[in-house]
Amino acid sequence: MKRKGNKKLVVAGGSGFLGNSLVERLRSVFEEIVVLTRKPQEAQDGIRWVRWDGVHVGKWVKEIDGADLLINLAGRSVNCRYHQKNKTEILQSRVKSTLALGAAVIAADHPPKCWMNASSATIYDDEYDTAHTEAEGRIGHDFSMNVCKEWEATFNDIPVPGTRKLILRMGLVFGKAGGALPELVSLAKMGLGGKVGTGKQRMSWIHEDDLANALINAYEDEWEGVFNLTAPTHPTNEEVMCIVRELKNATFSFPIGKRLLEFGAWIRSTETELLLKSRYVYPQRLMEHGYEFKYPHYREALEALIQGGDVASSSMVGDPIPRQREKKLILAEH
């Protein structure tokens, strides 16, 4: 991959775990990085934080003009109770931030070469047996899926002919500083590291290093369109929790049944969907573009993150698409 060959990256909504992770990993590629955030801080090491509210056009728009790459991660956290007020904020924060950025791109004298807009692998139906691909994935009709659909439609409808566009359907991002993994480790430490629900729900995931590397490849090799950003292996919740317990030496752990999970979700002001939905998503387009995963296997990714060791593999796993029998996509690893 090229290094310092591009001048400017703008990351909207980039002050959370995911944004911080990407900014840290993309510093070697871009000479200047601008983070659009509600809570700016002092500039350092080629990174500037610029205030925006994610809704209105303001002074921040000048940062869009001349940018090489724009990444939009803005949106209210879904780690909350889904009552009507939160539902409205979850949807509107995504739609309005996308529209505001679209207005800035349209008005720019030198619009970004590429605009990547976040979405989620949760756009696909709950599935246990057949992996969703970009071409054949089934998109359903519940709150989370409808949010993703409207978010993507808003992005697609913005006319920016001079800017290449990508939709990033991200799975669970495994990282040290945030996301799903620290929560799973905490459960194991508390003796609650057994399976959640039936434990059979799939966990489509990606290591934070592979997420950043995939975006760099997508930018530099001029990819466009919709991409499932997940690893090519899809463990069940029970398999992941087993490895987490092993790595944390948590020999005794209770399983978490649905009723207990519902009570815990109410106490923590969140929803059970985040742990109970089966996300079975395959990165077909990444594989077709020849992307080589640093962490294709979930065990290696968990070992590297939890133990701090570097046990990564640089080779791709399996066929360009998993072996099929009666149109069912099979796990590349058990």
Solvent accessible surface area in square Angstrom, and as a share of the most:
residue,aa,sasa,rsa
1,M,115,0.51
2,K,125,0.53
3,R,121,0.44
4,K,104,0.44
5,G,55,0.53
6,N,17,0.09
7,K,143,0.61
8,K,25,0.11
9,L,0,0.00
10,V,0,0.00
11,V,0,0.00
12,A,0,0.00
13,G,27,0.26
14,G,1,0.01
15,S,54,0.35
16,G,41,0.39
17,F,47,0.20
18,L,37,0.18
19,G,1,0.01
20,N,80,0.41
21,S,8,0.05
22,L,1,0.00
23,V,10,0.06
24,E,101,0.45
25,R,74,0.27
26,L,1,0.01
27,R,76,0.28
28,S,50,0.32
29,V,1,0.00
30,F,5,0.02
31,E,101,0.45
32,E,55,0.25
33,I,3,0.01
34,V,0,0.00
35,V,1,0.01
36,L,0,0.00
37,T,4,0.03
38,R,141,0.52
39,K,166,0.70
40,P,44,0.28
41,Q,101,0.45
42,E,154,0.69
43,A,66,0.51
44,Q,102,0.45
45,D,108,0.56
46,G,45,0.43
47,I,10,0.05
48,R,78,0.28
49,W,33,0.12
50,V,30,0.17
51,R,157,0.57
52,W,10,0.04
53,D,56,0.29
54,G,4,0.04
55,V,58,0.33
56,H,122,0.55
57,V,90,0.52
58,G,34,0.33
59,K,182,0.77
60,W,7,0.02
61,V,45,0.26
62,K,143,0.61
63,E,11,0.05
64,I,0,0.00
65,D,48,0.25
66,G,41,0.40
67,A,3,0.02
68,D,10,0.05
69,L,3,0.01
70,L,0,0.00
71,I,0,0.00
72,N,0,0.00
73,L,24,0.12
74,A,10,0.08
75,G,34,0.33
76,R,78,0.28
77,S,67,0.43
78,V,58,0.33
79,N,92,0.47
80,C,10,0.06
81,R,78,0.29
82,Y,39,0.15
83,H,94,0.42
84,Q,130,0.58
85,K,134,0.57
86,N,13,0.06
87,K,59,0.25
88,T,64,0.37
89,E,62,0.28
90,I,1,0.01
91,L,36,0.18
92,Q,60,0.27
93,S,28,0.18
94,R,24,0.09
95,V,15,0.09
96,K,84,0.36
97,S,1,0.01
98,T,0,0.00
99,L,93,0.46
100,A,5,0.04
101,L,0,0.00
102,G,1,0.01
103,A,47,0.36
104,A,4,0.03
105,V,3,0.02
106,I,98,0.50
107,A,82,0.63
108,A,16,0.12
109,D,119,0.62
110,H,127,0.57
111,P,51,0.32
112,P,0,0.00
113,K,119,0.51
114,C,0,0.00
115,W,0,0.00
116,M,0,0.00
117,N,2,0.01
118,A,6,0.04
119,S,5,0.03
120,S,29,0.19
121,A,2,0.01
122,T,14,0.08
123,I,1,0.00
124,Y,3,0.01
125,D,39,0.20
126,D,70,0.36
127,E,20,0.09
128,Y,87,0.33
129,D,81,0.42
130,T,33,0.19
131,A,8,0.06
132,H,3,0.01
133,T,4,0.02
134,E,30,0.13
135,A,90,0.69
136,E,144,0.65
137,G,20,0.20
138,R,111,0.40
139,I,66,0.33
140,G,7,0.07
141,H,155,0.69
142,D,59,0.30
143,F,48,0.20
144,S,12,0.08
145,M,12,0.05
146,N,65,0.34
147,V,9,0.05
148,C,5,0.03
149,K,58,0.25
150,E,76,0.34
151,W,14,0.05
152,E,14,0.06
153,A,48,0.37
154,T,19,0.11
155,F,1,0.01
156,N,90,0.46
157,D,114,0.59
158,I,13,0.06
159,P,95,0.60
160,V,13,0.08
161,P,138,0.87
162,G,60,0.57
163,T,9,0.05
164,R,42,0.15
165,K,39,0.17
166,L,1,0.00
167,I,6,0.03
168,L,2,0.01
169,R,18,0.07
170,M,19,0.09
171,G,10,0.10
172,L,43,0.21
173,V,15,0.09
174,F,0,0.00
175,G,0,0.00
176,K,125,0.53
177,A,93,0.72
178,G,13,0.12
179,G,40,0.38
180,A,24,0.18
181,L,6,0.03
182,P,47,0.29
183,E,83,0.37
184,L,3,0.01
185,V,21,0.12
186,S,50,0.32
187,L,29,0.14
188,A,2,0.02
189,K,139,0.59
190,M,125,0.56
191,G,16,0.16
192,L,53,0.26
193,G,0,0.00
194,G,6,0.05
195,K,77,0.33
196,V,0,0.00
197,G,18,0.18
198,T,84,0.49
199,G,0,0.00
200,K,131,0.56
201,Q,4,0.02
202,R,40,0.14
203,M,11,0.05
204,S,0,0.00
205,W,0,0.00
206,I,0,0.00
207,H,7,0.03
208,E,9,0.04
209,D,23,0.12
210,D,0,0.00
211,L,1,0.00
212,A,1,0.00
213,N,36,0.19
214,A,1,0.01
215,L,3,0.02
216,I,6,0.03
217,N,30,0.15
218,A,3,0.02
219,Y,15,0.06
220,E,28,0.13
221,D,88,0.46
222,E,123,0.55
223,W,16,0.06
224,E,101,0.45
225,G,31,0.30
226,V,39,0.22
227,F,2,0.01
228,N,0,0.00
229,L,3,0.02
230,T,0,0.00
231,A,0,0.00
232,P,1,0.00
233,T,0,0.00
234,H,2,0.01
235,P,0,0.00
236,T,22,0.13
237,N,1,0.00
238,E,80,0.36
239,E,54,0.24
240,V,0,0.00
241,M,0,0.00
242,C,62,0.37
243,I,12,0.06
244,V,0,0.00
245,R,58,0.21
246,E,91,0.41
247,L,20,0.10
248,K,68,0.29
249,N,126,0.65
250,A,17,0.13
251,T,139,0.81
252,F,140,0.58
253,S,24,0.15
254,F,116,0.48
255,P,75,0.47
256,I,10,0.05
257,G,39,0.37
258,K,122,0.52
259,R,211,0.77
260,L,94,0.47
261,L,16,0.08
262,E,77,0.34
263,F,120,0.50
264,G,26,0.25
265,A,4,0.03
266,W,158,0.56
267,I,102,0.52
268,R,153,0.56
269,S,63,0.41
270,T,19,0.11
271,E,38,0.17
272,T,26,0.15
273,E,39,0.17
274,L,48,0.24
275,L,55,0.27
276,L,37,0.18
277,K,18,0.08
278,S,0,0.00
279,R,24,0.09
280,Y,2,0.01
281,V,0,0.00
282,Y,3,0.01
283,P,0,0.00
284,Q,32,0.14
285,R,63,0.23
286,L,1,0.00
287,M,10,0.04
288,E,103,0.46
289,H,76,0.34
290,G,39,0.37
291,Y,6,0.02
292,E,107,0.48
293,F,0,0.00
294,K,71,0.30
295,Y,9,0.04
296,P,1,0.00
297,H,45,0.20
298,Y,8,0.03
299,R,86,0.31
300,E,42,0.19
301,A,0,0.00
302,L,0,0.00
303,E,37,0.16
304,A,8,0.06
305,L,15,0.07
306,I,36,0.18
307,Q,115,0.51
308,G,50,0.48
309,G,34,0.33
310,D,117,0.61
311,V,68,0.39
312,A,34,0.27
313,S,33,0.21
314,S,85,0.55
315,S,64,0.41
316,M,85,0.38
317,V,20,0.12
318,G,63,0.61
319,D,57,0.30
320,P,92,0.58
321,I,56,0.28
322,P,13,0.08
323,R,184,0.67
324,Q,96,0.43
325,R,166,0.60
326,E,140,0.63
327,K,168,0.71
328,K,87,0.37
329,L,10,0.05
330,I,77,0.39
331,L,17,0.08
332,A,41,0.32
333,E,39,0.17
334,H,153,0.68
